[in-house]
Amino acid sequence: MRLATVDYASIVPDLMAQLASPGLLLVVRDERRPANVMTIGWALFGRVWSRPICTVLVRPSRYTFDLINRAVAFTVNRMPEGFERAVNRCGTVSGRDVDKIAEHGWTVARGETVDAPYLAEAALHLECRVVLTGEVTDRLDAELLANCYPRGDLHTVYYGLVTGVFRHEP
């Protein structure tokens, strides 16, 4: 496999479409195994501070939460066609209980620009360094708060400076 550098702005529409279905895979370093993967359906892609930024949300109850806080870097992986069931599975089981990467027979590789793992089987991946975190609070719009957080399990928001975008080529 060869990695080809890709322009960030050119892949944002595809990433946005993938968020809706089947989702993207957030991958972080894990001390118990090479990496942990979590399906994400909420994220923002754009420019902040005149830099390319990828913003991901993780609930404190998720296994990924402590991992991303310790690692301060992550990758977002867009899987190719045919991986929809696997992406869905990664959003329904916890890394506390299941090694999702081993379960799917995926290969973990090390980032080119950050110390964060990515999936070799991905179609492309973004490498991100956490530059800011923030908490979603109860000051969120009441309708969104009621619809998205009925149990009060508010997300932490991670702003990742995109340090590299790579398409995986055979």
Summary of the structure (lengths in Angstrom):
residues: 170
radius of gyration: 15.2
end to end distance: 4.5
largest distance: 47.9
contacts: 514
relative contact order: 0.24
helix: 24%
strand: 42%
